[in-house]
Amino acid sequence: MTERKPWFCADLPLLDYQAARDLQLELVAARKSGILPANILLLLEHNPIFTLGNRSRRDNLTVSEELLQERGIPLVRVERGGDITFHGPGQLVGYPIMNLHAARLTVTDYVDRLEEVMIRTAEFFGVRAGRNAMNRGVWVGNAKLGSIGIGIRHGISFHGFAFNVNLSLEPFTWINPCGLKGIGITSLKQELSREVSMSEVRERMKENLQAVFDVAFEPVDLPALSRFRQGENS
């Protein structure tokens, strides 16, 4: 049996979206330069925010931006694939900073693996999820449980996946999620009719990521990441 390749894993608390975005870009630069010697997973939750991917159209926001301002929910455009989505507390977000070239993974292979991780995690909690032949992500029937939107820079991935656990689904009614009209959005809580332990979901997600990518995690905290961070984001 071959030894699993080491990855760093930062299991973080609720983190501001812009702070997480800046951190990702710094880690991508550090991975490219070699300052960051291994791939790393950032696992976290966000305060409420809508993000627009690089293919997004603003008309997929079906309420006024004034309503979002009243609710204190930002709307930002980011450099990932996909269309508009919502992040908020109770949604587990994973950002793998991974050198796809070194791992000899195509983007399709990489997305397939992220989907598999979420499918296995849902299955552990008794929710049968699967793929959709027409649209990426993880689905329970016609309702989306997990989304994927990635960016690639210098062959290194950033952004990643979002897995709905206990979050409020109301904000998804204000958009065409992922640019798709008439689809449902679901969560573990919605499917199970009960709250699910976020700490348990985090542990299962980490376990499944290690299995699917055949890696072993070395925990790091946010202060420890400072030794890998670079001032230049290019």
mmCIF file of the C-alpha atoms, coordinates in Angstrom:
data_MODEL
# 
_entry.id   MODEL 
# 
loop_
_atom_site.group_PDB 
_atom_site.id 
_atom_site.type_symbol 
_atom_site.label_atom_id 
_atom_site.label_alt_id 
_atom_site.label_comp_id 
_atom_site.label_asym_id 
_atom_site.label_entity_id 
_atom_site.label_seq_id 
_atom_site.pdbx_PDB_ins_code 
_atom_site.Cartn_x 
_atom_site.Cartn_y 
_atom_site.Cartn_z 
_atom_site.occupancy 
_atom_site.B_iso_or_equiv 
_atom_site.pdbx_formal_charge 
_atom_site.auth_seq_id 
_atom_site.auth_comp_id 
_atom_site.auth_asym_id 
_atom_site.auth_atom_id 
_atom_site.pdbx_PDB_model_num 
ATOM 1   C CA . MET A 1 1   ? 0.000   0.000  0.000   1.00 0.00 ? 1   MET A CA 1 
ATOM 2   C CA . THR A 1 2   ? 1.482   3.333  -1.060  1.00 0.00 ? 2   THR A CA 1 
ATOM 3   C CA . GLU A 1 3   ? 1.707   6.190  1.401   1.00 0.00 ? 3   GLU A CA 1 
ATOM 4   C CA . ARG A 1 4   ? -0.831  8.936  0.870   1.00 0.00 ? 4   ARG A CA 1 
ATOM 5   C CA . LYS A 1 5   ? 0.462   12.300 -0.266  1.00 0.00 ? 5   LYS A CA 1 
ATOM 6   C CA . PRO A 1 6   ? 0.327   14.981 2.441   1.00 0.00 ? 6   PRO A CA 1 
ATOM 7   C CA . TRP A 1 7   ? -1.990  17.982 2.213   1.00 0.00 ? 7   TRP A CA 1 
ATOM 8   C CA . PHE A 1 8   ? -2.458  20.801 4.655   1.00 0.00 ? 8   PHE A CA 1 
ATOM 9   C CA . CYS A 1 9   ? -5.982  21.288 5.977   1.00 0.00 ? 9   CYS A CA 1 
ATOM 10  C CA . ALA A 1 10  ? -7.189  24.506 7.591   1.00 0.00 ? 10  ALA A CA 1 
ATOM 11  C CA . ASP A 1 11  ? -10.499 23.816 9.355   1.00 0.00 ? 11  ASP A CA 1 
ATOM 12  C CA . LEU A 1 12  ? -11.596 27.410 9.873   1.00 0.00 ? 12  LEU A CA 1 
ATOM 13  C CA . PRO A 1 13  ? -14.574 29.091 11.553  1.00 0.00 ? 13  PRO A CA 1 
ATOM 14  C CA . LEU A 1 14  ? -16.923 31.610 9.959   1.00 0.00 ? 14  LEU A CA 1 
ATOM 15  C CA . LEU A 1 15  ? -14.743 33.749 7.698   1.00 0.00 ? 15  LEU A CA 1 
ATOM 16  C CA . ASP A 1 16  ? -15.522 36.920 5.760   1.00 0.00 ? 16  ASP A CA 1 
ATOM 17  C CA . TYR A 1 17  ? -15.779 36.167 2.037   1.00 0.00 ? 17  TYR A CA 1 
ATOM 18  C CA . GLN A 1 18  ? -13.276 38.794 0.922   1.00 0.00 ? 18  GLN A CA 1 
ATOM 19  C CA . ALA A 1 19  ? -10.765 37.652 3.539   1.00 0.00 ? 19  ALA A CA 1 
ATOM 20  C CA . ALA A 1 20  ? -11.126 34.077 2.294   1.00 0.00 ? 20  ALA A CA 1 
ATOM 21  C CA . ARG A 1 21  ? -10.771 35.202 -1.309  1.00 0.00 ? 21  ARG A CA 1 
ATOM 22  C CA . ASP A 1 22  ? -7.602  37.171 -0.548  1.00 0.00 ? 22  ASP A CA 1 
ATOM 23  C CA . LEU A 1 23  ? -6.204  34.202 1.366   1.00 0.00 ? 23  LEU A CA 1 
ATOM 24  C CA . GLN A 1 24  ? -6.854  31.875 -1.559  1.00 0.00 ? 24  GLN A CA 1 
ATOM 25  C CA . LEU A 1 25  ? -5.070  34.144 -4.023  1.00 0.00 ? 25  LEU A CA 1 
ATOM 26  C CA . GLU A 1 26  ? -2.081  34.446 -1.711  1.00 0.00 ? 26  GLU A CA 1 
ATOM 27  C CA . LEU A 1 27  ? -1.933  30.673 -1.296  1.00 0.00 ? 27  LEU A CA 1 
ATOM 28  C CA . VAL A 1 28  ? -2.179  30.125 -5.059  1.00 0.00 ? 28  VAL A CA 1 
ATOM 29  C CA . ALA A 1 29  ? 0.817   32.436 -5.508  1.00 0.00 ? 29  ALA A CA 1 
ATOM 30  C CA . ALA A 1 30  ? 2.668   30.645 -2.716  1.00 0.00 ? 30  ALA A CA 1 
ATOM 31  C CA . ARG A 1 31  ? 1.892   27.244 -4.254  1.00 0.00 ? 31  ARG A CA 1 
ATOM 32  C CA . LYS A 1 32  ? 3.177   28.415 -7.632  1.00 0.00 ? 32  LYS A CA 1 
ATOM 33  C CA . SER A 1 33  ? 6.409   29.773 -6.144  1.00 0.00 ? 33  SER A CA 1 
ATOM 34  C CA . GLY A 1 34  ? 6.994   26.734 -3.942  1.00 0.00 ? 34  GLY A CA 1 
ATOM 35  C CA . ILE A 1 35  ? 6.679   28.624 -0.653  1.00 0.00 ? 35  ILE A CA 1 
ATOM 36  C CA . LEU A 1 36  ? 3.619   26.470 -0.010  1.00 0.00 ? 36  LEU A CA 1 
ATOM 37  C CA . PRO A 1 37  ? 5.134   22.966 -0.348  1.00 0.00 ? 37  PRO A CA 1 
ATOM 38  C CA . ALA A 1 38  ? 1.875   20.994 -0.564  1.00 0.00 ? 38  ALA A CA 1 
ATOM 39  C CA . ASN A 1 39  ? -1.730  21.416 -1.610  1.00 0.00 ? 39  ASN A CA 1 
ATOM 40  C CA . ILE A 1 40  ? -4.099  22.786 1.020   1.00 0.00 ? 40  ILE A CA 1 
ATOM 41  C CA . LEU A 1 41  ? -7.808  22.616 1.786   1.00 0.00 ? 41  LEU A CA 1 
ATOM 42  C CA . LEU A 1 42  ? -9.597  25.563 3.388   1.00 0.00 ? 42  LEU A CA 1 
ATOM 43  C CA . LEU A 1 43  ? -12.821 24.399 5.050   1.00 0.00 ? 43  LEU A CA 1 
ATOM 44  C CA . LEU A 1 44  ? -15.100 27.133 6.393   1.00 0.00 ? 44  LEU A CA 1 
ATOM 45  C CA . GLU A 1 45  ? -18.429 28.963 6.448   1.00 0.00 ? 45  GLU A CA 1 
ATOM 46  C CA . HIS A 1 46  ? -19.252 32.468 5.221   1.00 0.00 ? 46  HIS A CA 1 
ATOM 47  C CA . ASN A 1 47  ? -21.413 35.338 6.357   1.00 0.00 ? 47  ASN A CA 1 
ATOM 48  C CA . PRO A 1 48  ? -24.397 35.839 3.993   1.00 0.00 ? 48  PRO A CA 1 
ATOM 49  C CA . ILE A 1 49  ? -23.256 36.878 0.511   1.00 0.00 ? 49  ILE A CA 1 
ATOM 50  C CA . PHE A 1 50  ? -24.262 36.455 -3.127  1.00 0.00 ? 50  PHE A CA 1 
ATOM 51  C CA . THR A 1 51  ? -21.445 35.827 -5.594  1.00 0.00 ? 51  THR A CA 1 
ATOM 52  C CA . LEU A 1 52  ? -21.476 36.119 -9.374  1.00 0.00 ? 52  LEU A CA 1 
ATOM 53  C CA . GLY A 1 53  ? -19.196 33.792 -11.343 1.00 0.00 ? 53  GLY A CA 1 
ATOM 54  C CA . ASN A 1 54  ? -17.438 34.774 -14.541 1.00 0.00 ? 54  ASN A CA 1 
ATOM 55  C CA . ARG A 1 55  ? -20.425 33.699 -16.682 1.00 0.00 ? 55  ARG A CA 1 
ATOM 56  C CA . SER A 1 56  ? -23.038 35.328 -14.460 1.00 0.00 ? 56  SER A CA 1 
ATOM 57  C CA . ARG A 1 57  ? -25.784 37.616 -15.680 1.00 0.00 ? 57  ARG A CA 1 
ATOM 58  C CA . ARG A 1 58  ? -27.274 40.074 -13.228 1.00 0.00 ? 58  ARG A CA 1 
ATOM 59  C CA . ASP A 1 59  ? -30.779 39.241 -14.380 1.00 0.00 ? 59  ASP A CA 1 
ATOM 60  C CA . ASN A 1 60  ? -30.367 35.934 -12.544 1.00 0.00 ? 60  ASN A CA 1 
ATOM 61  C CA . LEU A 1 61  ? -30.809 38.050 -9.422  1.00 0.00 ? 61  LEU A CA 1 
ATOM 62  C CA . THR A 1 62  ? -34.609 38.204 -9.328  1.00 0.00 ? 62  THR A CA 1 
ATOM 63  C CA . VAL A 1 63  ? -34.966 40.799 -6.562  1.00 0.00 ? 63  VAL A CA 1 
ATOM 64  C CA . SER A 1 64  ? -33.627 44.343 -6.418  1.00 0.00 ? 64  SER A CA 1 
ATOM 65  C CA . GLU A 1 65  ? -30.139 45.099 -5.187  1.00 0.00 ? 65  GLU A CA 1 
ATOM 66  C CA . GLU A 1 66  ? -31.840 47.547 -2.812  1.00 0.00 ? 66  GLU A CA 1 
ATOM 67  C CA . LEU A 1 67  ? -33.447 44.572 -1.040  1.00 0.00 ? 67  LEU A CA 1 
ATOM 68  C CA . LEU A 1 68  ? -30.035 42.991 -0.583  1.00 0.00 ? 68  LEU A CA 1 
ATOM 69  C CA . GLN A 1 69  ? -28.704 46.253 0.809   1.00 0.00 ? 69  GLN A CA 1 
ATOM 70  C CA . GLU A 1 70  ? -31.613 46.409 3.251   1.00 0.00 ? 70  GLU A CA 1 
ATOM 71  C CA . ARG A 1 71  ? -30.778 42.885 4.390   1.00 0.00 ? 71  ARG A CA 1 
ATOM 72  C CA . GLY A 1 72  ? -27.076 43.693 4.592   1.00 0.00 ? 72  GLY A CA 1 
ATOM 73  C CA . ILE A 1 73  ? -26.134 41.026 2.049   1.00 0.00 ? 73  ILE A CA 1 
ATOM 74  C CA . PRO A 1 74  ? -23.324 41.949 -0.391  1.00 0.00 ? 74  PRO A CA 1 
ATOM 75  C CA . LEU A 1 75  ? -23.312 41.019 -4.076  1.00 0.00 ? 75  LEU A CA 1 
ATOM 76  C CA . VAL A 1 76  ? -19.828 40.535 -5.547  1.00 0.00 ? 76  VAL A CA 1 
ATOM 77  C CA . ARG A 1 77  ? -18.360 39.301 -8.820  1.00 0.00 ? 77  ARG A CA 1 
ATOM 78  C CA . VAL A 1 78  ? -15.574 36.729 -8.479  1.00 0.00 ? 78  VAL A CA 1 
ATOM 79  C CA . GLU A 1 79  ? -13.190 34.808 -10.712 1.00 0.00 ? 79  GLU A CA 1 
ATOM 80  C CA . ARG A 1 80  ? -14.737 31.348 -10.472 1.00 0.00 ? 80  ARG A CA 1 
ATOM 81  C CA . GLY A 1 81  ? -16.767 29.440 -13.022 1.00 0.00 ? 81  GLY A CA 1 
ATOM 82  C CA . GLY A 1 82  ? -20.525 29.198 -12.800 1.00 0.00 ? 82  GLY A CA 1 
ATOM 83  C CA . ASP A 1 83  ? -23.267 31.733 -12.282 1.00 0.00 ? 83  ASP A CA 1 
ATOM 84  C CA . ILE A 1 84  ? -24.879 33.338 -9.225  1.00 0.00 ? 84  ILE A CA 1 
ATOM 85  C CA . THR A 1 85  ? -25.060 31.551 -5.877  1.00 0.00 ? 85  THR A CA 1 
ATOM 86  C CA . PHE A 1 86  ? -25.568 32.247 -2.189  1.00 0.00 ? 86  PHE A CA 1 
ATOM 87  C CA . HIS A 1 87  ? -23.278 31.497 0.742   1.00 0.00 ? 87  HIS A CA 1 
ATOM 88  C CA . GLY A 1 88  ? -24.242 31.753 4.386   1.00 0.00 ? 88  GLY A CA 1 
ATOM 89  C CA . PRO A 1 89  ? -23.823 30.228 7.842   1.00 0.00 ? 89  PRO A CA 1 
ATOM 90  C CA . GLY A 1 90  ? -24.827 26.577 7.863   1.00 0.00 ? 90  GLY A CA 1 
ATOM 91  C CA . GLN A 1 91  ? -23.271 25.922 4.462   1.00 0.00 ? 91  GLN A CA 1 
ATOM 92  C CA . LEU A 1 92  ? -19.914 24.133 4.447   1.00 0.00 ? 92  LEU A CA 1 
ATOM 93  C CA . VAL A 1 93  ? -17.540 25.592 1.875   1.00 0.00 ? 93  VAL A CA 1 
ATOM 94  C CA . GLY A 1 94  ? -14.335 23.916 0.726   1.00 0.00 ? 94  GLY A CA 1 
ATOM 95  C CA . TYR A 1 95  ? -11.541 25.655 -1.167  1.00 0.00 ? 95  TYR A CA 1 
ATOM 96  C CA . PRO A 1 96  ? -8.834  23.208 -2.309  1.00 0.00 ? 96  PRO A CA 1 
ATOM 97  C CA . ILE A 1 97  ? -5.676  25.001 -3.444  1.00 0.00 ? 97  ILE A CA 1 
ATOM 98  C CA . MET A 1 98  ? -4.397  22.165 -5.614  1.00 0.00 ? 98  MET A CA 1 
ATOM 99  C CA . ASN A 1 99  ? -1.760  21.917 -8.323  1.00 0.00 ? 99  ASN A CA 1 
ATOM 100 C CA . LEU A 1 100 ? -3.799  20.073 -10.937 1.00 0.00 ? 100 LEU A CA 1 
ATOM 101 C CA . HIS A 1 101 ? -0.868  19.800 -13.348 1.00 0.00 ? 101 HIS A CA 1 
ATOM 102 C CA . ALA A 1 102 ? 1.325   18.076 -10.775 1.00 0.00 ? 102 ALA A CA 1 
ATOM 103 C CA . ALA A 1 103 ? -1.544  15.741 -9.869  1.00 0.00 ? 103 ALA A CA 1 
ATOM 104 C CA . ARG A 1 104 ? -2.171  15.045 -13.582 1.00 0.00 ? 104 ARG A CA 1 
ATOM 105 C CA . LEU A 1 105 ? -5.839  15.831 -13.171 1.00 0.00 ? 105 LEU A CA 1 
ATOM 106 C CA . THR A 1 106 ? -7.998  17.398 -15.837 1.00 0.00 ? 106 THR A CA 1 
ATOM 107 C CA . VAL A 1 107 ? -10.565 19.941 -14.726 1.00 0.00 ? 107 VAL A CA 1 
ATOM 108 C CA . THR A 1 108 ? -13.304 17.393 -15.466 1.00 0.00 ? 108 THR A CA 1 
ATOM 109 C CA . ASP A 1 109 ? -11.588 14.752 -13.321 1.00 0.00 ? 109 ASP A CA 1 
ATOM 110 C CA . TYR A 1 110 ? -11.180 17.269 -10.518 1.00 0.00 ? 110 TYR A CA 1 
ATOM 111 C CA . VAL A 1 111 ? -14.843 18.324 -10.568 1.00 0.00 ? 111 VAL A CA 1 
ATOM 112 C CA . ASP A 1 112 ? -15.912 14.664 -10.679 1.00 0.00 ? 112 ASP A CA 1 
ATOM 113 C CA . ARG A 1 113 ? -13.936 14.062 -7.494  1.00 0.00 ? 113 ARG A CA 1 
ATOM 114 C CA . LEU A 1 114 ? -15.429 17.046 -5.701  1.00 0.00 ? 114 LEU A CA 1 
ATOM 115 C CA . GLU A 1 115 ? -18.886 15.758 -6.578  1.00 0.00 ? 115 GLU A CA 1 
ATOM 116 C CA . GLU A 1 116 ? -17.977 12.306 -5.284  1.00 0.00 ? 116 GLU A CA 1 
ATOM 117 C CA . VAL A 1 117 ? -16.829 13.768 -1.970  1.00 0.00 ? 117 VAL A CA 1 
ATOM 118 C CA . MET A 1 118 ? -20.187 15.493 -1.463  1.00 0.00 ? 118 MET A CA 1 
ATOM 119 C CA . ILE A 1 119 ? -22.164 12.422 -2.563  1.00 0.00 ? 119 ILE A CA 1 
ATOM 120 C CA . ARG A 1 120 ? -20.342 10.264 -0.003  1.00 0.00 ? 120 ARG A CA 1 
ATOM 121 C CA . THR A 1 121 ? -20.847 12.845 2.714   1.00 0.00 ? 121 THR A CA 1 
ATOM 122 C CA . ALA A 1 122 ? -24.579 13.053 2.031   1.00 0.00 ? 122 ALA A CA 1 
ATOM 123 C CA . GLU A 1 123 ? -24.812 9.257  2.023   1.00 0.00 ? 123 GLU A CA 1 
ATOM 124 C CA . PHE A 1 124 ? -23.231 9.053  5.481   1.00 0.00 ? 124 PHE A CA 1 
ATOM 125 C CA . PHE A 1 125 ? -26.116 11.117 6.847   1.00 0.00 ? 125 PHE A CA 1 
ATOM 126 C CA . GLY A 1 126 ? -28.723 9.022  5.063   1.00 0.00 ? 126 GLY A CA 1 
ATOM 127 C CA . VAL A 1 127 ? -29.348 11.320 2.101   1.00 0.00 ? 127 VAL A CA 1 
ATOM 128 C CA . ARG A 1 128 ? -29.105 9.726  -1.334  1.00 0.00 ? 128 ARG A CA 1 
ATOM 129 C CA . ALA A 1 129 ? -27.568 12.289 -3.669  1.00 0.00 ? 129 ALA A CA 1 
ATOM 130 C CA . GLY A 1 130 ? -26.218 11.983 -7.184  1.00 0.00 ? 130 GLY A CA 1 
ATOM 131 C CA . ARG A 1 131 ? -25.101 13.748 -10.327 1.00 0.00 ? 131 ARG A CA 1 
ATOM 132 C CA . ASN A 1 132 ? -27.178 15.491 -12.960 1.00 0.00 ? 132 ASN A CA 1 
ATOM 133 C CA . ALA A 1 133 ? -26.344 14.686 -16.588 1.00 0.00 ? 133 ALA A CA 1 
ATOM 134 C CA . MET A 1 134 ? -26.952 18.289 -17.670 1.00 0.00 ? 134 MET A CA 1 
ATOM 135 C CA . ASN A 1 135 ? -25.592 20.330 -14.747 1.00 0.00 ? 135 ASN A CA 1 
ATOM 136 C CA . ARG A 1 136 ? -22.618 19.973 -12.432 1.00 0.00 ? 136 ARG A CA 1 
ATOM 137 C CA . GLY A 1 137 ? -23.016 19.696 -8.690  1.00 0.00 ? 137 GLY A CA 1 
ATOM 138 C CA . VAL A 1 138 ? -24.770 17.227 -6.413  1.00 0.00 ? 138 VAL A CA 1 
ATOM 139 C CA . TRP A 1 139 ? -28.526 16.710 -6.525  1.00 0.00 ? 139 TRP A CA 1 
ATOM 140 C CA . VAL A 1 140 ? -31.338 15.081 -4.587  1.00 0.00 ? 140 VAL A CA 1 
ATOM 141 C CA . GLY A 1 141 ? -33.908 14.529 -7.300  1.00 0.00 ? 141 GLY A CA 1 
ATOM 142 C CA . ASN A 1 142 ? -34.361 17.924 -8.962  1.00 0.00 ? 142 ASN A CA 1 
ATOM 143 C CA . ALA A 1 143 ? -33.043 19.881 -5.976  1.00 0.00 ? 143 ALA A CA 1 
ATOM 144 C CA . LYS A 1 144 ? -29.426 20.935 -5.673  1.00 0.00 ? 144 LYS A CA 1 
ATOM 145 C CA . LEU A 1 145 ? -27.612 19.977 -2.474  1.00 0.00 ? 145 LEU A CA 1 
ATOM 146 C CA . GLY A 1 146 ? -24.049 20.929 -3.372  1.00 0.00 ? 146 GLY A CA 1 
ATOM 147 C CA . SER A 1 147 ? -22.544 23.375 -5.878  1.00 0.00 ? 147 SER A CA 1 
ATOM 148 C CA . ILE A 1 148 ? -19.156 23.615 -7.540  1.00 0.00 ? 148 ILE A CA 1 
ATOM 149 C CA . GLY A 1 149 ? -17.494 26.717 -8.939  1.00 0.00 ? 149 GLY A CA 1 
ATOM 150 C CA . ILE A 1 150 ? -13.746 26.705 -9.456  1.00 0.00 ? 150 ILE A CA 1 
ATOM 151 C CA . GLY A 1 151 ? -11.025 28.973 -10.720 1.00 0.00 ? 151 GLY A CA 1 
ATOM 152 C CA . ILE A 1 152 ? -7.682  27.904 -12.203 1.00 0.00 ? 152 ILE A CA 1 
ATOM 153 C CA . ARG A 1 153 ? -4.564  30.066 -12.104 1.00 0.00 ? 153 ARG A CA 1 
ATOM 154 C CA . HIS A 1 154 ? -1.128  28.791 -13.175 1.00 0.00 ? 154 HIS A CA 1 
ATOM 155 C CA . GLY A 1 155 ? -2.607  25.267 -13.183 1.00 0.00 ? 155 GLY A CA 1 
ATOM 156 C CA . ILE A 1 156 ? -3.619  25.643 -9.535  1.00 0.00 ? 156 ILE A CA 1 
ATOM 157 C CA . SER A 1 157 ? -7.234  25.418 -8.417  1.00 0.00 ? 157 SER A CA 1 
ATOM 158 C CA . PHE A 1 158 ? -9.020  27.795 -6.079  1.00 0.00 ? 158 PHE A CA 1 
ATOM 159 C CA . HIS A 1 159 ? -12.625 28.446 -5.082  1.00 0.00 ? 159 HIS A CA 1 
ATOM 160 C CA . GLY A 1 160 ? -14.310 25.036 -4.865  1.00 0.00 ? 160 GLY A CA 1 
ATOM 161 C CA . PHE A 1 161 ? -17.527 23.567 -3.495  1.00 0.00 ? 161 PHE A CA 1 
ATOM 162 C CA . ALA A 1 162 ? -20.444 24.558 -1.257  1.00 0.00 ? 162 ALA A CA 1 
ATOM 163 C CA . PHE A 1 163 ? -22.488 21.928 0.606   1.00 0.00 ? 163 PHE A CA 1 
ATOM 164 C CA . ASN A 1 164 ? -25.828 22.890 2.127   1.00 0.00 ? 164 ASN A CA 1 
ATOM 165 C CA . VAL A 1 165 ? -26.222 21.658 5.693   1.00 0.00 ? 165 VAL A CA 1 
ATOM 166 C CA . ASN A 1 166 ? -28.413 23.854 7.928   1.00 0.00 ? 166 ASN A CA 1 
ATOM 167 C CA . LEU A 1 167 ? -28.497 27.196 6.133   1.00 0.00 ? 167 LEU A CA 1 
ATOM 168 C CA . SER A 1 168 ? -31.623 29.196 5.391   1.00 0.00 ? 168 SER A CA 1 
ATOM 169 C CA . LEU A 1 169 ? -32.818 28.432 1.861   1.00 0.00 ? 169 LEU A CA 1 
ATOM 170 C CA . GLU A 1 170 ? -34.877 31.635 1.525   1.00 0.00 ? 170 GLU A CA 1 
ATOM 171 C CA . PRO A 1 171 ? -32.108 33.637 -0.229  1.00 0.00 ? 171 PRO A CA 1 
ATOM 172 C CA . PHE A 1 172 ? -32.023 31.047 -3.020  1.00 0.00 ? 172 PHE A CA 1 
ATOM 173 C CA . THR A 1 173 ? -35.587 32.092 -3.906  1.00 0.00 ? 173 THR A CA 1 
ATOM 174 C CA . TRP A 1 174 ? -34.220 35.527 -4.825  1.00 0.00 ? 174 TRP A CA 1 
ATOM 175 C CA . ILE A 1 175 ? -32.021 34.151 -7.625  1.00 0.00 ? 175 ILE A CA 1 
ATOM 176 C CA . ASN A 1 176 ? -31.935 31.661 -10.462 1.00 0.00 ? 176 ASN A CA 1 
ATOM 177 C CA . PRO A 1 177 ? -29.379 29.459 -8.669  1.00 0.00 ? 177 PRO A CA 1 
ATOM 178 C CA . CYS A 1 178 ? -26.356 28.767 -10.860 1.00 0.00 ? 178 CYS A CA 1 
ATOM 179 C CA . GLY A 1 179 ? -28.265 30.532 -13.640 1.00 0.00 ? 179 GLY A CA 1 
ATOM 180 C CA . LEU A 1 180 ? -30.896 27.766 -13.800 1.00 0.00 ? 180 LEU A CA 1 
ATOM 181 C CA . LYS A 1 181 ? -34.563 28.701 -13.739 1.00 0.00 ? 181 LYS A CA 1 
ATOM 182 C CA . GLY A 1 182 ? -37.086 26.619 -11.848 1.00 0.00 ? 182 GLY A CA 1 
ATOM 183 C CA . ILE A 1 183 ? -34.696 24.362 -9.936  1.00 0.00 ? 183 ILE A CA 1 
ATOM 184 C CA . GLY A 1 184 ? -35.004 23.568 -6.260  1.00 0.00 ? 184 GLY A CA 1 
ATOM 185 C CA . ILE A 1 185 ? -32.344 23.969 -3.598  1.00 0.00 ? 185 ILE A CA 1 
ATOM 186 C CA . THR A 1 186 ? -32.129 21.591 -0.674  1.00 0.00 ? 186 THR A CA 1 
ATOM 187 C CA . SER A 1 187 ? -29.988 20.919 2.392   1.00 0.00 ? 187 SER A CA 1 
ATOM 188 C CA . LEU A 1 188 ? -29.305 18.072 4.776   1.00 0.00 ? 188 LEU A CA 1 
ATOM 189 C CA . LYS A 1 189 ? -31.656 19.763 7.233   1.00 0.00 ? 189 LYS A CA 1 
ATOM 190 C CA . GLN A 1 190 ? -34.389 19.976 4.602   1.00 0.00 ? 190 GLN A CA 1 
ATOM 191 C CA . GLU A 1 191 ? -33.999 16.322 3.613   1.00 0.00 ? 191 GLU A CA 1 
ATOM 192 C CA . LEU A 1 192 ? -33.789 14.968 7.158   1.00 0.00 ? 192 LEU A CA 1 
ATOM 193 C CA . SER A 1 193 ? -36.231 17.376 8.849   1.00 0.00 ? 193 SER A CA 1 
ATOM 194 C CA . ARG A 1 194 ? -33.696 18.052 11.589  1.00 0.00 ? 194 ARG A CA 1 
ATOM 195 C CA . GLU A 1 195 ? -30.564 20.041 12.318  1.00 0.00 ? 195 GLU A CA 1 
ATOM 196 C CA . VAL A 1 196 ? -27.312 18.273 11.491  1.00 0.00 ? 196 VAL A CA 1 
ATOM 197 C CA . SER A 1 197 ? -24.095 18.720 13.472  1.00 0.00 ? 197 SER A CA 1 
ATOM 198 C CA . MET A 1 198 ? -21.835 20.950 11.410  1.00 0.00 ? 198 MET A CA 1 
ATOM 199 C CA . SER A 1 199 ? -18.765 19.621 13.213  1.00 0.00 ? 199 SER A CA 1 
ATOM 200 C CA . GLU A 1 200 ? -19.764 16.088 12.203  1.00 0.00 ? 200 GLU A CA 1 
ATOM 201 C CA . VAL A 1 201 ? -20.263 17.174 8.588   1.00 0.00 ? 201 VAL A CA 1 
ATOM 202 C CA . ARG A 1 202 ? -16.823 18.784 8.633   1.00 0.00 ? 202 ARG A CA 1 
ATOM 203 C CA . GLU A 1 203 ? -15.243 15.555 9.887   1.00 0.00 ? 203 GLU A CA 1 
ATOM 204 C CA . ARG A 1 204 ? -17.004 13.417 7.284   1.00 0.00 ? 204 ARG A CA 1 
ATOM 205 C CA . MET A 1 205 ? -16.128 15.853 4.517   1.00 0.00 ? 205 MET A CA 1 
ATOM 206 C CA . LYS A 1 206 ? -12.449 15.749 5.490   1.00 0.00 ? 206 LYS A CA 1 
ATOM 207 C CA . GLU A 1 207 ? -12.526 11.962 5.686   1.00 0.00 ? 207 GLU A CA 1 
ATOM 208 C CA . ASN A 1 208 ? -14.069 11.687 2.223   1.00 0.00 ? 208 ASN A CA 1 
ATOM 209 C CA . LEU A 1 209 ? -11.723 14.242 0.673   1.00 0.00 ? 209 LEU A CA 1 
ATOM 210 C CA . GLN A 1 210 ? -8.757  12.262 1.938   1.00 0.00 ? 210 GLN A CA 1 
ATOM 211 C CA . ALA A 1 211 ? -10.194 9.026  0.550   1.00 0.00 ? 211 ALA A CA 1 
ATOM 212 C CA . VAL A 1 212 ? -11.242 10.362 -2.860  1.00 0.00 ? 212 VAL A CA 1 
ATOM 213 C CA . PHE A 1 213 ? -8.014  12.304 -3.476  1.00 0.00 ? 213 PHE A CA 1 
ATOM 214 C CA . ASP A 1 214 ? -5.855  9.647  -1.763  1.00 0.00 ? 214 ASP A CA 1 
ATOM 215 C CA . VAL A 1 215 ? -4.161  12.154 0.537   1.00 0.00 ? 215 VAL A CA 1 
ATOM 216 C CA . ALA A 1 216 ? -3.471  12.603 4.252   1.00 0.00 ? 216 ALA A CA 1 
ATOM 217 C CA . PHE A 1 217 ? -4.272  15.896 5.966   1.00 0.00 ? 217 PHE A CA 1 
ATOM 218 C CA . GLU A 1 218 ? -1.915  17.791 8.248   1.00 0.00 ? 218 GLU A CA 1 
ATOM 219 C CA . PRO A 1 219 ? -3.958  20.313 10.269  1.00 0.00 ? 219 PRO A CA 1 
ATOM 220 C CA . VAL A 1 220 ? -2.935  23.974 10.183  1.00 0.00 ? 220 VAL A CA 1 
ATOM 221 C CA . ASP A 1 221 ? -4.640  26.985 11.745  1.00 0.00 ? 221 ASP A CA 1 
ATOM 222 C CA . LEU A 1 222 ? -5.092  30.481 10.370  1.00 0.00 ? 222 LEU A CA 1 
ATOM 223 C CA . PRO A 1 223 ? -2.050  32.004 12.146  1.00 0.00 ? 223 PRO A CA 1 
ATOM 224 C CA . ALA A 1 224 ? 0.130   29.161 10.848  1.00 0.00 ? 224 ALA A CA 1 
ATOM 225 C CA . LEU A 1 225 ? -0.852  30.024 7.281   1.00 0.00 ? 225 LEU A CA 1 
ATOM 226 C CA . SER A 1 226 ? 0.958   33.354 7.582   1.00 0.00 ? 226 SER A CA 1 
ATOM 227 C CA . ARG A 1 227 ? 4.261   31.668 6.804   1.00 0.00 ? 227 ARG A CA 1 
ATOM 228 C CA . PHE A 1 228 ? 2.925   30.677 3.369   1.00 0.00 ? 228 PHE A CA 1 
ATOM 229 C CA . ARG A 1 229 ? 1.252   33.957 2.463   1.00 0.00 ? 229 ARG A CA 1 
ATOM 230 C CA . GLN A 1 230 ? 2.695   36.269 -0.169  1.00 0.00 ? 230 GLN A CA 1 
ATOM 231 C CA . GLY A 1 231 ? 2.003   39.886 -0.810  1.00 0.00 ? 231 GLY A CA 1 
ATOM 232 C CA . GLU A 1 232 ? 1.646   39.403 -4.572  1.00 0.00 ? 232 GLU A CA 1 
ATOM 233 C CA . ASN A 1 233 ? -1.526  37.789 -5.889  1.00 0.00 ? 233 ASN A CA 1 
ATOM 234 C CA . SER A 1 234 ? -0.376  37.099 -9.446  1.00 0.00 ? 234 SER A CA 1 
# 
